[in-house]
Amino acid sequence: MIAARYVPGTGLDVGEAPVPAIGEDELLVRVEATCICGTDIRIVRNGHRKLRPGQTIILGHEFMGTIQQAGSRVTNYAAGTRVGVAPNMGCGRCEMCGRGLANMCPDYSAFGIDRDGSHTEFVCIPTAAIAQGNVIPLSPGVSPVEAALAEPLSCVVNGMKAAQLRAGDTVLIYGAGPMGLLNLLLALASGAARVWVVDLNDARLEQARALGANAVFNSNRGLVKDWLGNLTGGRGVDVAITAVPVRQVQQEAVGLLAPFGRLNLFAGLPNGESTAELNTNAIHYKNLVVTGMTGGAPRDYRTALKLIESRRIDVRKIVSHMFSLSQVGRAYEVALSGEGMKVVMTAQDSSAR
C-alpha cells in the first residue's frame, strides 16, 4: 500500500508500506478519506517532540474509514462499518484520562504523531482507541470528506468551549486559514451577533466574507485596533481567537477585548517563540480571561459529528483540493506550498462528498 512517511533527516518520503497486521483486540480500517493538517506539515519540516530518535511514522490523523477486519476479541464493531476515529489516546490512568480528556494526558499517543497514521490505505486501530471511545460509527448521511473533517472541527469545538462564547457576543478571529474559517462557522452557528476576520491574504479574506464574516480586514493595510475601534465604537469584542501562530497577534489581541472579554490562544507559537508579552494591567482591570486549547477529546469529536450531521456546519466549504490516496505525493506538494485551503485525499472508489 502507498504511504506518506516522516523520515528523520529526509522529511517527507512517499513509498510502499506493508498492510499492518492486527492483534485480536484491534481493528484494521480501510481509509476512505483523510486530510492534511498544519501539524503534518510541521512534522515534515521539523519532526515532533513525541517521536523517538530515528523514529519513522506514517503521517495523518484526520480520517475516517471502513472496518476491514475486526480482531477475534473485539465486540460491537463489525467489518463493513463506517467509522470516524478521534486520534488522541490517553494512558487511561491519569487525572486527565479520568476526566475523559485524552488530549490532555501527559503520556498521550496519537495517529500520525507517534504511531502510524492515515496517509495510507489501511490503519491499525489499537485496543486503547477502541476502549476509550475513539472509534465512532457514522450515520449514512455523513460523507467521507465530512467525517474526515470532524477532527479539525473537534479542536474548534474545544476552543469555543474555552472561549465561553455566548449568544449575542461579538467575535474577532485572527487568521482565515482552514482553522480560522472553522472558528468562523462555529461562532456563527453558536449565536455570535457579529464575527470579524483579520488576515494578510485577500483571497482567504474573501472566502471568510463568503462564509458569513460581517467584515474582514487585511492587516497589511492599517492597524487592526483602528479598524475594529470604528466597528465597535471603541468598545472592543467579547471574544478574540488567535488562529495564527504569531506572537505579535497574541499581544495585540488583549488590547482589543471589551470588559469581561475572553481571548482564546487557539494556535500555539512555533519552537523558539514560546512566550508573548501580554498587557496584564488590561487583563486585571478589564476582568479579562486568557485561555488556550490543544486538540480535542473524543466527546468534542462526537459533538463535531453531530454538528456536521445536522447540517449546522458545512465543513466541505473549507476544502480547496481533492486527490486520491494514490496521489498523496502531489497532495503534499500542494499543502507544503501553502496554496489553497484544506487538502483532502480519498480512496479511489469512495463517494467522496
Long-range contacts (C-beta under 8 A, 24 or more apart in sequence): 1-120, 1-121, 1-122, 2-120, 2-121, 2-325, 2-326, 2-328, 3-58, 3-119, 3-120, 3-121, 3-328, 4-58, 4-59, 4-60, 4-119, 4-120, 4-328, 4-329, 4-332, 5-56, 5-57, 5-58, 5-59, 6-43, 6-44, 6-47, 6-48, 6-51, 6-56, 6-57, 6-59, 7-56, 8-47, 8-51, 8-53, 8-54, 8-55, 8-56, 11-44, 11-45, 12-44, 12-59, 12-332, 12-336, 13-56, 14-328, 14-329, 14-332, 17-58, 17-120, 19-121, 19-122, 20-116, 20-122, 20-123, 20-124, 21-124, 22-69, 22-71, 22-124, 23-71, 23-127, 24-71, 24-72, 24-73, 24-74, 25-71, 25-73, 25-74, 25-127, 25-130, 26-71, 26-74, 26-124, 26-125, 26-126, 26-127, 26-130, 27-67, 27-69, 27-70, 27-71, 27-74, 27-77, 27-124, 27-125, 27-130, 27-135, 28-67, 28-68, 28-69, 28-70, 28-122, 28-123, 28-124, 28-125, 29-65, 29-66, 29-67, 29-68, 29-83, 29-85, 29-122, 29-123, 29-124, 29-125, 30-65, 30-66, 30-67, 30-68, 30-121, 30-122, 30-347, 31-63, 31-64, 31-65, 31-118, 31-120, 31-121, 31-122, 31-123, 31-325, 31-347, 32-64, 32-65, 32-66, 32-82, 32-144, 32-147, 32-148, 32-346, 32-347, 32-350, 33-63, 33-64, 33-65, 33-143, 33-144, 33-145, 33-147, 33-148, 33-344, 33-345, 33-346, 33-347, 33-350, 33-352, 34-60, 34-62, 34-63, 34-64, 34-118, 34-119, 34-148, 34-325, 34-344, 34-345, 34-346, 35-60, 35-62, 35-63, 35-148, 35-149, 35-151, 35-152, 35-342, 35-343, 35-344, 35-345, 36-60, 36-62, 36-119, 36-331, 36-332, 36-335, 36-342, 36-343, 36-344, 36-345, 37-61, 37-62, 37-152, 38-177, 38-178, 38-179, 39-112, 39-113, 40-112, 40-119, 40-335, 41-335, 41-336, 43-112, 43-113, 44-332, 44-336, 46-271, 48-113, 48-114, 50-109, 50-110, 50-113, 50-114, 51-113, 51-114, 52-114, 55-114, 57-112, 57-113, 57-114, 57-115, 57-116, 57-117, 58-112, 58-116, 58-117, 58-118, 58-119, 58-120, 59-112, 59-117, 59-119, 60-111, 60-112, 60-117, 60-118, 60-119, 60-120, 61-87, 61-110, 61-111, 61-112, 61-113, 61-117, 61-118, 61-151, 62-87, 62-118, 62-148, 62-149, 62-151, 62-152, 63-111, 63-117, 63-118, 63-123, 63-148, 63-151, 64-138, 64-144, 64-147, 64-148, 64-150, 65-118, 65-123, 68-122, 74-130, 77-130, 77-135, 81-137, 82-137, 82-138, 82-147, 83-135, 83-136, 83-137, 83-138, 84-135, 84-136, 84-138, 84-142, 84-147, 84-148, 84-150, 84-151, 84-301, 84-305, 85-111, 85-118, 85-123, 85-125, 85-129, 85-134, 85-135, 85-136, 86-129, 86-133, 86-134, 86-136, 86-151, 86-154, 86-296, 86-297, 86-298, 86-301, 87-111, 87-112, 87-113, 87-117, 87-134, 87-151, 88-134, 88-295, 88-296, 88-297, 88-298, 89-126, 89-128, 89-129, 89-132, 89-134, 90-128, 90-132, 92-128, 92-131, 92-132, 97-132, 100-297, 100-298, 100-299, 101-297, 102-132, 102-134, 102-297, 102-298, 103-158, 103-294, 103-295, 103-296, 103-297, 104-294, 104-297, 110-295, 119-325, 119-328, 119-345, 120-325, 120-328, 121-325, 121-347, 132-298, 133-298, 134-298, 134-301, 136-298, 136-301, 136-302, 136-305, 138-305, 139-309, 141-309, 142-305, 142-308, 142-309, 143-316, 143-351, 143-352, 143-353, 144-346, 144-347, 144-350, 144-351, 144-352, 144-353, 145-315, 145-316, 145-319, 145-322, 145-344, 145-346, 145-352, 145-353, 146-308, 146-315, 146-316, 146-353, 147-305, 147-308, 148-344, 149-308, 149-315, 149-316, 149-318, 149-319, 149-342, 149-344, 150-301, 150-304, 150-305, 150-308, 150-315, 151-296, 151-301, 151-304, 152-178, 152-179, 152-182, 152-315, 152-342, 153-182, 153-186, 153-304, 153-307, 153-308, 153-313, 153-315, 154-295, 154-296, 154-297, 154-300, 154-301, 154-303, 154-304, 155-179, 155-293, 155-295, 155-296, 155-300, 156-182, 156-183, 156-186, 156-266, 156-304, 157-186, 157-296, 157-300, 157-303, 157-304, 157-307, 158-293, 158-295, 158-296, 158-297, 158-300, 159-183, 159-241, 159-264, 159-266, 159-293, 160-186, 160-187, 160-190, 160-264, 161-300, 162-264, 162-291, 162-292, 162-293, 163-239, 163-241, 163-262, 163-263, 163-264, 163-291, 164-239, 164-262, 164-289, 165-190, 165-191, 165-192, 165-239, 166-191, 166-238, 167-191, 167-192, 167-193, 168-192, 168-193, 169-193, 169-237, 169-238, 169-239, 170-194, 170-195, 170-196, 170-232, 170-237, 170-238, 170-239, 170-258, 171-195, 171-196, 171-237, 171-238, 171-239, 171-240, 171-241, 172-196, 172-197, 172-198, 172-228, 172-237, 172-239, 172-240, 172-241, 172-253, 172-256, 173-197, 173-198, 173-208, 173-213, 173-240, 173-241, 173-243, 174-198, 174-199, 174-240, 174-241, 174-242, 174-243, 174-244, 174-246, 174-249, 174-253, 175-199, 175-242, 175-243, 175-244, 175-267, 176-201, 176-204, 176-205, 176-207, 176-208, 176-216, 177-204, 177-243, 177-244, 177-341, 178-318, 178-341, 178-342, 179-243, 179-266, 179-267, 180-208, 180-241, 180-243, 180-244, 181-207, 181-208, 181-211, 181-317, 181-318, 181-341, 182-313, 182-315, 182-318, 183-241, 183-243, 183-266, 184-208, 184-211, 184-212, 184-213, 185-211, 185-212, 185-313, 185-314, 185-315, 185-317, 186-307, 186-313, 187-239, 187-241, 188-212, 189-307, 189-312, 189-313, 192-239, 194-231, 196-228, 196-231, 196-237, 198-224, 199-244, 204-341, 207-341, 211-317, 224-252, 224-256, 225-252, 225-255, 225-256, 228-256, 232-258, 236-261, 237-261, 238-262, 239-263, 239-264, 240-264, 241-266, 242-266, 242-267, 243-267, 245-269, 245-270, 245-273, 247-273, 247-275, 247-276, 248-276, 250-276, 250-278, 251-276, 251-277, 251-278, 251-279, 254-278, 254-279, 254-282, 254-283, 254-288, 254-290, 255-279, 255-282, 257-282, 257-286, 257-288, 258-286, 259-286, 259-287, 259-288, 260-286, 260-287, 260-288, 260-289, 261-286, 261-288, 261-289, 262-288, 262-289, 262-290, 262-291, 263-288, 263-289, 263-290, 263-291, 264-291, 264-292, 264-293, 265-290, 265-291, 265-292, 265-293, 266-292, 266-293, 268-292, 268-294, 316-353, 318-342, 319-343, 319-344, 322-346, 322-352, 324-348
